[in-house]
């Protein structure tokens, strides 16, 4: 069995304090054994890691890195809600939006940053269903927004 906190440390990842909501919503909501997170972006210490559209302002590699940071922020929200990553039974689904320039069609490769990070941290528990959707605009010009559904023990 994977010790999630040790795996996070081994990968050199620091889970920050959960970001505060930027509008009127809660960061996470429990329904039975499911936790739904609100959409997160790629902020580090309150500032976006990247800004702009994939395909014009940013490369797929930069989008991938933004998706990784966005997932770290999703995990921060999840930890604040459940207290301990050992309570994760499985990640059920990610819903991901990519701020895309006209003609950009590589959203799945961008969101692989989040998906691969989850699998690296959680192993089979991190494997999930997913949607990677193009968006013509995202709040605050973030390149990526991700929400997740997680089943807890």
Number of C-alpha atoms within 10 A of each C-alpha: 6 12 11 18 16 11 15 16 12 10 11 9 13 11 18 14 13 18 18 11 12 8 6 6 10 12 22 20 15 15 8 8 11 18 21 21 22 19 20 27 30 27 18 15 10 9 10 17 18 20 21 20 24 26 18 12 13 17 13 18 13 18 30 23 21 27 31 24 25 30 28 25 24 28 21 20 25 25 20 16 17 15 11 12 16 16 13 21 17 19 22 18 19 23 16 25 27 29 26 25 18 13 9 15 14 17 24 19 16 26 31 18 22 24 23 17 19 21 15 16 21 24 16 14 17 21 17 17 13 16 14 20 18 21 18 11 17 19 10 10 14 23 31 38 26 24 20 24 22 21 19 17 9
